[in-house]
Amino acid sequence: MQGVFGRTSGGIGGFPYSQELIKAHIVWNEKSLEQWLADPDTLVPGNNMEFHVAKAEERSDVIQFLKEASGK
């Protein structure tokens, strides 16, 4: 999880990202992570993410954690 915030989607070698996520070239920030965690299929149709975070407060907590873990 370290380094997620500010990184481009699909950017770590050896991880089985969907081609859709790789091609999306999303930079993970507050806005993109909020959209992703709320509904990954809306942000990147055809991705292989199987879950979402329904509660806004929980999404905010996850985003804050990822931001802090990335040193931002």
N, CA, C and O atoms as a Tripos MOL2 file, in Angstrom:
@<TRIPOS>MOLECULE
protein
  288   287    72     0     0
PROTEIN
NO_CHARGES

@<TRIPOS>ATOM
      1 N           0.8040   -1.1910    0.0000 N.3       1 MET1
      2 CA          0.0000    0.0000    0.0000 C.3       1 MET1
      3 C           0.8500    1.2590    0.0000 C.2       1 MET1
      4 O           0.3870    2.3370   -0.3710 O.2       1 MET1
      5 N           2.0810    1.1110    0.4140 N.am      2 GLN2
      6 CA          2.9580    2.2640    0.4240 C.3       2 GLN2
      7 C           3.1990    2.7230   -1.0030 C.2       2 GLN2
      8 O           3.5390    1.9210   -1.8720 O.2       2 GLN2
      9 N           3.0270    3.9820   -1.2360 N.am      3 GLY3
     10 CA          3.2870    4.5350   -2.5510 C.3       3 GLY3
     11 C           2.1040    4.5170   -3.5000 C.2       3 GLY3
     12 O           2.2630    4.8760   -4.6670 O.2       3 GLY3
     13 N           0.9260    4.1150   -3.0480 N.am      4 VAL4
     14 CA         -0.2510    4.1070   -3.9230 C.3       4 VAL4
     15 C          -0.6520    5.5300   -4.2800 C.2       4 VAL4
     16 O          -0.8720    5.8440   -5.4500 O.2       4 VAL4
     17 N          -0.7470    6.3840   -3.2760 N.am      5 PHE5
     18 CA         -1.1860    7.7650   -3.4970 C.3       5 PHE5
     19 C          -0.1580    8.4760   -4.3740 C.2       5 PHE5
     20 O           1.0250    8.5310   -4.0390 O.2       5 PHE5
     21 N          -0.6190    9.0150   -5.4910 N.am      6 GLY6
     22 CA          0.2640    9.7130   -6.4230 C.3       6 GLY6
     23 C           0.8180    8.8390   -7.5330 C.2       6 GLY6
     24 O           1.4040    9.3520   -8.4860 O.2       6 GLY6
     25 N           0.6450    7.5230   -7.4280 N.am      7 ARG7
     26 CA          1.1310    6.5900   -8.4490 C.3       7 ARG7
     27 C           0.0900    6.4550   -9.5620 C.2       7 ARG7
     28 O          -1.0920    6.7210   -9.3470 O.2       7 ARG7
     29 N           0.5230    6.0490  -10.7260 N.am      8 THR8
     30 CA         -0.3590    5.8240  -11.8610 C.3       8 THR8
     31 C          -0.8960    4.3970  -11.8270 C.2       8 THR8
     32 O          -0.1660    3.4570  -11.5120 O.2       8 THR8
     33 N          -2.1650    4.2440  -12.1510 N.am      9 SER9
     34 CA         -2.8040    2.9250  -12.1420 C.3       9 SER9
     35 C          -2.0670    1.9410  -13.0430 C.2       9 SER9
     36 O          -1.5900    2.2930  -14.1220 O.2       9 SER9
     37 N          -1.9890    0.7080  -12.5750 N.am     10 GLY10
     38 CA         -1.3560   -0.3510  -13.3580 C.3      10 GLY10
     39 C           0.1480   -0.2030  -13.4650 C.2      10 GLY10
     40 O           0.7510   -0.7250  -14.4030 O.2      10 GLY10
     41 N           0.7690    0.4990  -12.5220 N.am     11 GLY11
     42 CA          2.1720    0.8490  -12.6560 C.3      11 GLY11
     43 C           3.1890   -0.0390  -11.9710 C.2      11 GLY11
     44 O           4.3840    0.2460  -12.0500 O.2      11 GLY11
     45 N           2.7730   -1.0970  -11.3050 N.am     12 ILE12
     46 CA          3.7160   -1.9820  -10.6270 C.3      12 ILE12
     47 C           3.8540   -3.2710  -11.4230 C.2      12 ILE12
     48 O           2.8710   -3.9800  -11.6370 O.2      12 ILE12
     49 N           5.0470   -3.5710  -11.8550 N.am     13 GLY13
     50 CA          5.2930   -4.7840  -12.6290 C.3      13 GLY13
     51 C           5.0170   -6.0420  -11.8340 C.2      13 GLY13
     52 O           5.2220   -6.0670  -10.6200 O.2      13 GLY13
     53 N           4.5570   -7.0840  -12.5000 N.am     14 GLY14
     54 CA          4.3380   -8.3700  -11.8680 C.3      14 GLY14
     55 C           2.9950   -8.5170  -11.1740 C.2      14 GLY14
     56 O           2.6910   -9.5930  -10.6590 O.2      14 GLY14
     57 N           2.1790   -7.4620  -11.1430 N.am     15 PHE15
     58 CA          0.8540   -7.5510  -10.5320 C.3      15 PHE15
     59 C          -0.1710   -7.7540  -11.6460 C.2      15 PHE15
     60 O          -0.0720   -7.1060  -12.6880 O.2      15 PHE15
     61 N          -1.1550   -8.6380  -11.4530 N.am     16 PRO16
     62 CA         -2.1050   -8.9530  -12.5320 C.3      16 PRO16
     63 C          -3.2120   -7.9110  -12.7160 C.2      16 PRO16
     64 O          -4.3860   -8.2140  -12.5080 O.2      16 PRO16
     65 N          -2.8480   -6.6940  -13.1030 N.am     17 TYR17
     66 CA         -3.8360   -5.6600  -13.3760 C.3      17 TYR17
     67 C          -4.6490   -6.0220  -14.6150 C.2      17 TYR17
     68 O          -4.1540   -6.7060  -15.5110 O.2      17 TYR17
     69 N          -5.8950   -5.5640  -14.6620 N.am     18 SER18
     70 CA         -6.6690   -5.7060  -15.8930 C.3      18 SER18
     71 C          -6.0780   -4.7590  -16.9360 C.2      18 SER18
     72 O          -5.5000   -3.7290  -16.5890 O.2      18 SER18
     73 N          -6.2230   -5.1030  -18.1830 N.am     19 GLN19
     74 CA         -5.7290   -4.2310  -19.2520 C.3      19 GLN19
     75 C          -6.4320   -2.8790  -19.2230 C.2      19 GLN19
     76 O          -5.8390   -1.8540  -19.5600 O.2      19 GLN19
     77 N          -7.7020   -2.8850  -18.8180 N.am     20 GLU20
     78 CA         -8.4530   -1.6410  -18.7340 C.3      20 GLU20
     79 C          -7.8420   -0.6870  -17.7140 C.2      20 GLU20
     80 O          -7.7540    0.5170  -17.9570 O.2      20 GLU20
     81 N          -7.4200   -1.2290  -16.5710 N.am     21 LEU21
     82 CA         -6.8140   -0.3810  -15.5430 C.3      21 LEU21
     83 C          -5.4480    0.1230  -15.9860 C.2      21 LEU21
     84 O          -5.1020    1.2780  -15.7350 O.2      21 LEU21
     85 N          -4.6830   -0.7160  -16.6310 N.am     22 ILE22
     86 CA         -3.3780   -0.2930  -17.1460 C.3      22 ILE22
     87 C          -3.5430    0.8370  -18.1620 C.2      22 ILE22
     88 O          -2.8180    1.8300  -18.1210 O.2      22 ILE22
     89 N          -4.4910    0.6780  -19.0600 N.am     23 LYS23
     90 CA         -4.7160    1.6690  -20.1190 C.3      23 LYS23
     91 C          -5.3280    2.9700  -19.6000 C.2      23 LYS23
     92 O          -5.2490    4.0010  -20.2670 O.2      23 LYS23
     93 N          -5.9410    2.9260  -18.4070 N.am     24 ALA24
     94 CA         -6.6320    4.1110  -17.8710 C.3      24 ALA24
     95 C          -5.6640    5.2320  -17.4860 C.2      24 ALA24
     96 O          -6.0320    6.4050  -17.5470 O.2      24 ALA24
     97 N          -4.4360    4.8930  -17.0940 N.am     25 HIS25
     98 CA         -3.4350    5.8950  -16.7010 C.3      25 HIS25
     99 C          -3.9790    6.8830  -15.6610 C.2      25 HIS25
    100 O          -3.7880    8.0940  -15.7800 O.2      25 HIS25
    101 N          -4.6460    6.3560  -14.6610 N.am     26 ILE26
    102 CA         -5.2050    7.1870  -13.5980 C.3      26 ILE26
    103 C          -4.1150    7.4610  -12.5720 C.2      26 ILE26
    104 O          -3.4060    6.5410  -12.1630 O.2      26 ILE26
    105 N          -3.9760    8.7070  -12.1530 N.am     27 VAL27
    106 CA         -3.0930    9.0350  -11.0440 C.3      27 VAL27
    107 C          -3.9560    8.9860   -9.7920 C.2      27 VAL27
    108 O          -4.9740    9.6730   -9.7000 O.2      27 VAL27
    109 N          -3.5400    8.1680   -8.8290 N.am     28 TRP28
    110 CA         -4.3310    7.9820   -7.6130 C.3      28 TRP28
    111 C          -4.1830    9.1770   -6.6870 C.2      28 TRP28
    112 O          -3.1160    9.4160   -6.1200 O.2      28 TRP28
    113 N          -5.2770    9.9260   -6.5430 N.am     29 ASN29
    114 CA         -5.3530   11.0720   -5.6500 C.3      29 ASN29
    115 C          -6.6940   11.0050   -4.9220 C.2      29 ASN29
    116 O          -7.4130   10.0160   -5.0590 O.2      29 ASN29
    117 N          -7.0410   12.0250   -4.1600 N.am     30 GLU30
    118 CA         -8.2910   11.9910   -3.3980 C.3      30 GLU30
    119 C          -9.4990   11.7340   -4.2970 C.2      30 GLU30
    120 O         -10.3420   10.8920   -3.9880 O.2      30 GLU30
    121 N          -9.5760   12.4540   -5.3940 N.am     31 LYS31
    122 CA        -10.7420   12.3460   -6.2850 C.3      31 LYS31
    123 C         -10.8100   10.9840   -6.9650 C.2      31 LYS31
    124 O         -11.8620   10.3450   -6.9610 O.2      31 LYS31
    125 N          -9.7060   10.5320   -7.5470 N.am     32 SER32
    126 CA         -9.7410    9.2560   -8.2700 C.3      32 SER32
    127 C          -9.9410    8.0750   -7.3220 C.2      32 SER32
    128 O         -10.6390    7.1200   -7.6640 O.2      32 SER32
    129 N          -9.3350    8.1310   -6.1330 N.am     33 LEU33
    130 CA         -9.5350    7.0550   -5.1640 C.3      33 LEU33
    131 C         -10.9680    7.0330   -4.6470 C.2      33 LEU33
    132 O         -11.5330    5.9580   -4.4470 O.2      33 LEU33
    133 N         -11.5570    8.1890   -4.4320 N.am     34 GLU34
    134 CA        -12.9600    8.2610   -4.0150 C.3      34 GLU34
    135 C         -13.8510    7.5910   -5.0630 C.2      34 GLU34
    136 O         -14.7190    6.7880   -4.7190 O.2      34 GLU34
    137 N         -13.6390    7.9160   -6.3250 N.am     35 GLN35
    138 CA        -14.4330    7.3220   -7.4010 C.3      35 GLN35
    139 C         -14.1940    5.8170   -7.4840 C.2      35 GLN35
    140 O         -15.1390    5.0440   -7.6440 O.2      35 GLN35
    141 N         -12.9440    5.4050   -7.3780 N.am     36 TRP36
    142 CA        -12.5850    3.9920   -7.4770 C.3      36 TRP36
    143 C         -13.1990    3.1780   -6.3460 C.2      36 TRP36
    144 O         -13.7950    2.1260   -6.5770 O.2      36 TRP36
    145 N         -13.0490    3.6680   -5.1320 N.am     37 LEU37
    146 CA        -13.5630    2.9300   -3.9840 C.3      37 LEU37
    147 C         -15.0900    2.9090   -3.9490 C.2      37 LEU37
    148 O         -15.6830    1.9440   -3.4680 O.2      37 LEU37
    149 N         -15.7290    3.9600   -4.4520 N.am     38 ALA38
    150 CA        -17.1890    4.0190   -4.4710 C.3      38 ALA38
    151 C         -17.7660    3.0700   -5.5130 C.2      38 ALA38
    152 O         -18.7470    2.3770   -5.2440 O.2      38 ALA38
    153 N         -17.1650    3.0340   -6.7000 N.am     39 ASP39
    154 CA        -17.6820    2.1790   -7.7800 C.3      39 ASP39
    155 C         -16.6100    2.0170   -8.8620 C.2      39 ASP39
    156 O         -16.5620    2.7960   -9.8140 O.2      39 ASP39
    157 N         -15.7590    1.0120   -8.7150 N.am     40 PRO40
    158 CA        -14.6700    0.8220   -9.6750 C.3      40 PRO40
    159 C         -15.1400    0.7040  -11.1300 C.2      40 PRO40
    160 O         -14.4450    1.1510  -12.0420 O.2      40 PRO40
    161 N         -16.3080    0.1100  -11.3480 N.am     41 ASP41
    162 CA        -16.7980   -0.0720  -12.7150 C.3      41 ASP41
    163 C         -17.1790    1.2350  -13.3880 C.2      41 ASP41
    164 O         -17.1070    1.3380  -14.6120 O.2      41 ASP41
    165 N         -17.5790    2.2300  -12.6200 N.am     42 THR42
    166 CA        -17.9020    3.5340  -13.1910 C.3      42 THR42
    167 C         -16.6300    4.2530  -13.6300 C.2      42 THR42
    168 O         -16.6050    4.8980  -14.6780 O.2      42 THR42
    169 N         -15.5840    4.1410  -12.8300 N.am     43 LEU43
    170 CA        -14.3290    4.8140  -13.1570 C.3      43 LEU43
    171 C         -13.5920    4.1030  -14.2830 C.2      43 LEU43
    172 O         -13.0930    4.7470  -15.2060 O.2      43 LEU43
    173 N         -13.5200    2.7800  -14.2110 N.am     44 VAL44
    174 CA        -12.8090    1.9940  -15.2310 C.3      44 VAL44
    175 C         -13.6780    0.7900  -15.6220 C.2      44 VAL44
    176 O         -13.5550   -0.2860  -15.0360 O.2      44 VAL44
    177 N         -14.5490    0.9800  -16.6080 N.am     45 PRO45
    178 CA        -15.3740   -0.1490  -17.0500 C.3      45 PRO45
    179 C         -14.5010   -1.3100  -17.5150 C.2      45 PRO45
    180 O         -13.5030   -1.1120  -18.2080 O.2      45 PRO45
    181 N         -14.8910   -2.5320  -17.1240 N.am     46 GLY46
    182 CA        -14.1570   -3.7170  -17.5500 C.3      46 GLY46
    183 C         -13.0030   -4.1050  -16.6480 C.2      46 GLY46
    184 O         -12.2920   -5.0660  -16.9450 O.2      46 GLY46
    185 N         -12.7930   -3.3750  -15.5410 N.am     47 ASN47
    186 CA        -11.7120   -3.7360  -14.6120 C.3      47 ASN47
    187 C         -12.0860   -5.0260  -13.8930 C.2      47 ASN47
    188 O         -13.2090   -5.5130  -14.0290 O.2      47 ASN47
    189 N         -11.1420   -5.5830  -13.1210 N.am     48 ASN48
    190 CA        -11.4460   -6.8350  -12.4300 C.3      48 ASN48
    191 C         -11.5640   -6.6670  -10.9120 C.2      48 ASN48
    192 O         -11.3750   -7.6280  -10.1670 O.2      48 ASN48
    193 N         -11.8750   -5.4510  -10.4530 N.am     49 MET49
    194 CA        -12.0740   -5.2080   -9.0280 C.3      49 MET49
    195 C         -13.4520   -5.7470   -8.6420 C.2      49 MET49
    196 O         -14.4480   -5.4570   -9.3030 O.2      49 MET49
    197 N         -13.4960   -6.5290   -7.5710 N.am     50 GLU50
    198 CA        -14.7230   -7.1950   -7.1780 C.3      50 GLU50
    199 C         -15.4540   -6.5560   -6.0000 C.2      50 GLU50
    200 O         -16.4860   -7.0770   -5.5780 O.2      50 GLU50
    201 N         -14.9630   -5.4610   -5.4620 N.am     51 PHE51
    202 CA        -15.6300   -4.8830   -4.2950 C.3      51 PHE51
    203 C         -15.6330   -3.3670   -4.3760 C.2      51 PHE51
    204 O         -14.9580   -2.7670   -5.2120 O.2      51 PHE51
    205 N         -16.4110   -2.7640   -3.4870 N.am     52 HIS52
    206 CA        -16.4130   -1.3140   -3.3310 C.3      52 HIS52
    207 C         -16.6130   -1.0010   -1.8550 C.2      52 HIS52
    208 O         -16.9730   -1.8770   -1.0680 O.2      52 HIS52
    209 N         -16.3800    0.2370   -1.4900 N.am     53 VAL53
    210 CA        -16.5580    0.6860   -0.1140 C.3      53 VAL53
    211 C         -17.8030    1.5710   -0.1150 C.2      53 VAL53
    212 O         -17.7800    2.6890   -0.6310 O.2      53 VAL53
    213 N         -18.8780    1.0680    0.4620 N.am     54 ALA54
    214 CA        -20.1810    1.7310    0.3630 C.3      54 ALA54
    215 C         -20.2720    3.0380    1.1480 C.2      54 ALA54
    216 O         -20.9140    3.9840    0.6890 O.2      54 ALA54
    217 N         -19.6490    3.1090    2.3100 N.am     55 LYS55
    218 CA        -19.8030    4.2790    3.1830 C.3      55 LYS55
    219 C         -18.7440    5.3390    2.8830 C.2      55 LYS55
    220 O         -17.5500    5.0460    2.8250 O.2      55 LYS55
    221 N         -19.2030    6.5700    2.6950 N.am     56 ALA56
    222 CA        -18.3000    7.6810    2.3800 C.3      56 ALA56
    223 C         -17.2420    7.8840    3.4570 C.2      56 ALA56
    224 O         -16.0850    8.1600    3.1410 O.2      56 ALA56
    225 N         -17.6210    7.7500    4.7160 N.am     57 GLU57
    226 CA        -16.6580    7.9410    5.8050 C.3      57 GLU57
    227 C         -15.5540    6.8820    5.7530 C.2      57 GLU57
    228 O         -14.3910    7.1880    6.0170 O.2      57 GLU57
    229 N         -15.9030    5.6640    5.4200 N.am     58 GLU58
    230 CA        -14.8970    4.5980    5.3090 C.3      58 GLU58
    231 C         -13.9910    4.8330    4.1170 C.2      58 GLU58
    232 O         -12.7900    4.5740    4.2000 O.2      58 GLU58
    233 N         -14.5390    5.3220    3.0020 N.am     59 ARG59
    234 CA        -13.7000    5.6510    1.8440 C.3      59 ARG59
    235 C         -12.7000    6.7410    2.2180 C.2      59 ARG59
    236 O         -11.5240    6.6690    1.8610 O.2      59 ARG59
    237 N         -13.1770    7.7380    2.9340 N.am     60 SER60
    238 CA        -12.3020    8.8220    3.3710 C.3      60 SER60
    239 C         -11.1770    8.2980    4.2610 C.2      60 SER60
    240 O         -10.0300    8.7270    4.1340 O.2      60 SER60
    241 N         -11.5030    7.3800    5.1530 N.am     61 ASP61
    242 CA        -10.4880    6.7920    6.0320 C.3      61 ASP61
    243 C          -9.4450    6.0100    5.2360 C.2      61 ASP61
    244 O          -8.2500    6.1050    5.5160 O.2      61 ASP61
    245 N          -9.8920    5.2400    4.2500 N.am     62 VAL62
    246 CA         -8.9610    4.4650    3.4190 C.3      62 VAL62
    247 C          -8.0540    5.4050    2.6310 C.2      62 VAL62
    248 O          -6.8470    5.1800    2.5400 O.2      62 VAL62
    249 N          -8.6330    6.4470    2.0690 N.am     63 ILE63
    250 CA         -7.8460    7.4100    1.2900 C.3      63 ILE63
    251 C          -6.8130    8.0990    2.1740 C.2      63 ILE63
    252 O          -5.6620    8.2570    1.7680 O.2      63 ILE63
    253 N          -7.2020    8.5030    3.3600 N.am     64 GLN64
    254 CA         -6.2640    9.1430    4.2880 C.3      64 GLN64
    255 C          -5.1260    8.1840    4.6470 C.2      64 GLN64
    256 O          -3.9630    8.5850    4.6870 O.2      64 GLN64
    257 N          -5.4630    6.9220    4.9070 N.am     65 PHE65
    258 CA         -4.4450    5.9160    5.2130 C.3      65 PHE65
    259 C          -3.4610    5.7630    4.0570 C.2      65 PHE65
    260 O          -2.2490    5.7490    4.2710 O.2      65 PHE65
    261 N          -3.9790    5.6490    2.8280 N.am     66 LEU66
    262 CA         -3.1040    5.4840    1.6630 C.3      66 LEU66
    263 C          -2.2240    6.7180    1.4530 C.2      66 LEU66
    264 O          -1.0550    6.6030    1.0870 O.2      66 LEU66
    265 N          -2.7960    7.8840    1.6880 N.am     67 LYS67
    266 CA         -2.0320    9.1270    1.5470 C.3      67 LYS67
    267 C          -0.8920    9.1790    2.5590 C.2      67 LYS67
    268 O           0.2450    9.4870    2.2020 O.2      67 LYS67
    269 N          -1.1920    8.8780    3.8170 N.am     68 GLU68
    270 CA         -0.1650    8.8880    4.8590 C.3      68 GLU68
    271 C           0.8890    7.8140    4.6200 C.2      68 GLU68
    272 O           2.0760    8.0520    4.8380 O.2      68 GLU68
    273 N           0.4650    6.6340    4.1750 N.am     69 ALA69
    274 CA          1.4060    5.5430    3.9110 C.3      69 ALA69
    275 C           2.3440    5.8730    2.7580 C.2      69 ALA69
    276 O           3.4320    5.3080    2.6450 O.2      69 ALA69
    277 N           1.9090    6.7940    1.9060 N.am     70 SER70
    278 CA          2.7230    7.2120    0.7630 C.3      70 SER70
    279 C           3.5720    8.4300    1.0870 C.2      70 SER70
    280 O           4.2970    8.9320    0.2290 O.2      70 SER70
    281 N           3.4830    8.9050    2.3180 N.am     71 GLY71
    282 CA          4.2810   10.0610    2.7230 C.3      71 GLY71
    283 C           3.7830   11.3790    2.1840 C.2      71 GLY71
    284 O           4.5570   12.3260    2.0490 O.2      71 GLY71
    285 N           2.5170   11.4570    1.8770 N.am     72 LYS72
    286 CA          1.9510   12.6900    1.2990 C.3      72 LYS72
    287 C           1.2330   13.5050    2.3520 C.2      72 LYS72
    288 O           0.6980   14.5710    2.0480 O.2      72 LYS72
@<TRIPOS>BOND
     1     1     2 1
     2     2     3 1
     3     3     4 2
     4     3     5 am
     5     5     6 1
     6     6     7 1
     7     7     8 2
     8     7     9 am
     9     9    10 1
    10    10    11 1
    11    11    12 2
    12    11    13 am
    13    13    14 1
    14    14    15 1
    15    15    16 2
    16    15    17 am
    17    17    18 1
    18    18    19 1
    19    19    20 2
    20    19    21 am
    21    21    22 1
    22    22    23 1
    23    23    24 2
    24    23    25 am
    25    25    26 1
    26    26    27 1
    27    27    28 2
    28    27    29 am
    29    29    30 1
    30    30    31 1
    31    31    32 2
    32    31    33 am
    33    33    34 1
    34    34    35 1
    35    35    36 2
    36    35    37 am
    37    37    38 1
    38    38    39 1
    39    39    40 2
    40    39    41 am
    41    41    42 1
    42    42    43 1
    43    43    44 2
    44    43    45 am
    45    45    46 1
    46    46    47 1
    47    47    48 2
    48    47    49 am
    49    49    50 1
    50    50    51 1
    51    51    52 2
    52    51    53 am
    53    53    54 1
    54    54    55 1
    55    55    56 2
    56    55    57 am
    57    57    58 1
    58    58    59 1
    59    59    60 2
    60    59    61 am
    61    61    62 1
    62    62    63 1
    63    63    64 2
    64    63    65 am
    65    65    66 1
    66    66    67 1
    67    67    68 2
    68    67    69 am
    69    69    70 1
    70    70    71 1
    71    71    72 2
    72    71    73 am
    73    73    74 1
    74    74    75 1
    75    75    76 2
    76    75    77 am
    77    77    78 1
    78    78    79 1
    79    79    80 2
    80    79    81 am
    81    81    82 1
    82    82    83 1
    83    83    84 2
    84    83    85 am
    85    85    86 1
    86    86    87 1
    87    87    88 2
    88    87    89 am
    89    89    90 1
    90    90    91 1
    91    91    92 2
    92    91    93 am
    93    93    94 1
    94    94    95 1
    95    95    96 2
    96    95    97 am
    97    97    98 1
    98    98    99 1
    99    99   100 2
   100    99   101 am
   101   101   102 1
   102   102   103 1
   103   103   104 2
   104   103   105 am
   105   105   106 1
   106   106   107 1
   107   107   108 2
   108   107   109 am
   109   109   110 1
   110   110   111 1
   111   111   112 2
   112   111   113 am
   113   113   114 1
   114   114   115 1
   115   115   116 2
   116   115   117 am
   117   117   118 1
   118   118   119 1
   119   119   120 2
   120   119   121 am
   121   121   122 1
   122   122   123 1
   123   123   124 2
   124   123   125 am
   125   125   126 1
   126   126   127 1
   127   127   128 2
   128   127   129 am
   129   129   130 1
   130   130   131 1
   131   131   132 2
   132   131   133 am
   133   133   134 1
   134   134   135 1
   135   135   136 2
   136   135   137 am
   137   137   138 1
   138   138   139 1
   139   139   140 2
   140   139   141 am
   141   141   142 1
   142   142   143 1
   143   143   144 2
   144   143   145 am
   145   145   146 1
   146   146   147 1
   147   147   148 2
   148   147   149 am
   149   149   150 1
   150   150   151 1
   151   151   152 2
   152   151   153 am
   153   153   154 1
   154   154   155 1
   155   155   156 2
   156   155   157 am
   157   157   158 1
   158   158   159 1
   159   159   160 2
   160   159   161 am
   161   161   162 1
   162   162   163 1
   163   163   164 2
   164   163   165 am
   165   165   166 1
   166   166   167 1
   167   167   168 2
   168   167   169 am
   169   169   170 1
   170   170   171 1
   171   171   172 2
   172   171   173 am
   173   173   174 1
   174   174   175 1
   175   175   176 2
   176   175   177 am
   177   177   178 1
   178   178   179 1
   179   179   180 2
   180   179   181 am
   181   181   182 1
   182   182   183 1
   183   183   184 2
   184   183   185 am
   185   185   186 1
   186   186   187 1
   187   187   188 2
   188   187   189 am
   189   189   190 1
   190   190   191 1
   191   191   192 2
   192   191   193 am
   193   193   194 1
   194   194   195 1
   195   195   196 2
   196   195   197 am
   197   197   198 1
   198   198   199 1
   199   199   200 2
   200   199   201 am
   201   201   202 1
   202   202   203 1
   203   203   204 2
   204   203   205 am
   205   205   206 1
   206   206   207 1
   207   207   208 2
   208   207   209 am
   209   209   210 1
   210   210   211 1
   211   211   212 2
   212   211   213 am
   213   213   214 1
   214   214   215 1
   215   215   216 2
   216   215   217 am
   217   217   218 1
   218   218   219 1
   219   219   220 2
   220   219   221 am
   221   221   222 1
   222   222   223 1
   223   223   224 2
   224   223   225 am
   225   225   226 1
   226   226   227 1
   227   227   228 2
   228   227   229 am
   229   229   230 1
   230   230   231 1
   231   231   232 2
   232   231   233 am
   233   233   234 1
   234   234   235 1
   235   235   236 2
   236   235   237 am
   237   237   238 1
   238   238   239 1
   239   239   240 2
   240   239   241 am
   241   241   242 1
   242   242   243 1
   243   243   244 2
   244   243   245 am
   245   245   246 1
   246   246   247 1
   247   247   248 2
   248   247   249 am
   249   249   250 1
   250   250   251 1
   251   251   252 2
   252   251   253 am
   253   253   254 1
   254   254   255 1
   255   255   256 2
   256   255   257 am
   257   257   258 1
   258   258   259 1
   259   259   260 2
   260   259   261 am
   261   261   262 1
   262   262   263 1
   263   263   264 2
   264   263   265 am
   265   265   266 1
   266   266   267 1
   267   267   268 2
   268   267   269 am
   269   269   270 1
   270   270   271 1
   271   271   272 2
   272   271   273 am
   273   273   274 1
   274   274   275 1
   275   275   276 2
   276   275   277 am
   277   277   278 1
   278   278   279 1
   279   279   280 2
   280   279   281 am
   281   281   282 1
   282   282   283 1
   283   283   284 2
   284   283   285 am
   285   285   286 1
   286   286   287 1
   287   287   288 2
@<TRIPOS>SUBSTRUCTURE
     1 MET1         2 RESIDUE 1 A MET
     2 GLN2         6 RESIDUE 1 A GLN
     3 GLY3        10 RESIDUE 1 A GLY
     4 VAL4        14 RESIDUE 1 A VAL
     5 PHE5        18 RESIDUE 1 A PHE
     6 GLY6        22 RESIDUE 1 A GLY
     7 ARG7        26 RESIDUE 1 A ARG
     8 THR8        30 RESIDUE 1 A THR
     9 SER9        34 RESIDUE 1 A SER
    10 GLY10       38 RESIDUE 1 A GLY
    11 GLY11       42 RESIDUE 1 A GLY
    12 ILE12       46 RESIDUE 1 A ILE
    13 GLY13       50 RESIDUE 1 A GLY
    14 GLY14       54 RESIDUE 1 A GLY
    15 PHE15       58 RESIDUE 1 A PHE
    16 PRO16       62 RESIDUE 1 A PRO
    17 TYR17       66 RESIDUE 1 A TYR
    18 SER18       70 RESIDUE 1 A SER
    19 GLN19       74 RESIDUE 1 A GLN
    20 GLU20       78 RESIDUE 1 A GLU
    21 LEU21       82 RESIDUE 1 A LEU
    22 ILE22       86 RESIDUE 1 A ILE
    23 LYS23       90 RESIDUE 1 A LYS
    24 ALA24       94 RESIDUE 1 A ALA
    25 HIS25       98 RESIDUE 1 A HIS
    26 ILE26      102 RESIDUE 1 A ILE
    27 VAL27      106 RESIDUE 1 A VAL
    28 TRP28      110 RESIDUE 1 A TRP
    29 ASN29      114 RESIDUE 1 A ASN
    30 GLU30      118 RESIDUE 1 A GLU
    31 LYS31      122 RESIDUE 1 A LYS
    32 SER32      126 RESIDUE 1 A SER
    33 LEU33      130 RESIDUE 1 A LEU
    34 GLU34      134 RESIDUE 1 A GLU
    35 GLN35      138 RESIDUE 1 A GLN
    36 TRP36      142 RESIDUE 1 A TRP
    37 LEU37      146 RESIDUE 1 A LEU
    38 ALA38      150 RESIDUE 1 A ALA
    39 ASP39      154 RESIDUE 1 A ASP
    40 PRO40      158 RESIDUE 1 A PRO
    41 ASP41      162 RESIDUE 1 A ASP
    42 THR42      166 RESIDUE 1 A THR
    43 LEU43      170 RESIDUE 1 A LEU
    44 VAL44      174 RESIDUE 1 A VAL
    45 PRO45      178 RESIDUE 1 A PRO
    46 GLY46      182 RESIDUE 1 A GLY
    47 ASN47      186 RESIDUE 1 A ASN
    48 ASN48      190 RESIDUE 1 A ASN
    49 MET49      194 RESIDUE 1 A MET
    50 GLU50      198 RESIDUE 1 A GLU
    51 PHE51      202 RESIDUE 1 A PHE
    52 HIS52      206 RESIDUE 1 A HIS
    53 VAL53      210 RESIDUE 1 A VAL
    54 ALA54      214 RESIDUE 1 A ALA
    55 LYS55      218 RESIDUE 1 A LYS
    56 ALA56      222 RESIDUE 1 A ALA
    57 GLU57      226 RESIDUE 1 A GLU
    58 GLU58      230 RESIDUE 1 A GLU
    59 ARG59      234 RESIDUE 1 A ARG
    60 SER60      238 RESIDUE 1 A SER
    61 ASP61      242 RESIDUE 1 A ASP
    62 VAL62      246 RESIDUE 1 A VAL
    63 ILE63      250 RESIDUE 1 A ILE
    64 GLN64      254 RESIDUE 1 A GLN
    65 PHE65      258 RESIDUE 1 A PHE
    66 LEU66      262 RESIDUE 1 A LEU
    67 LYS67      266 RESIDUE 1 A LYS
    68 GLU68      270 RESIDUE 1 A GLU
    69 ALA69      274 RESIDUE 1 A ALA
    70 SER70      278 RESIDUE 1 A SER
    71 GLY71      282 RESIDUE 1 A GLY
    72 LYS72      286 RESIDUE 1 A LYS
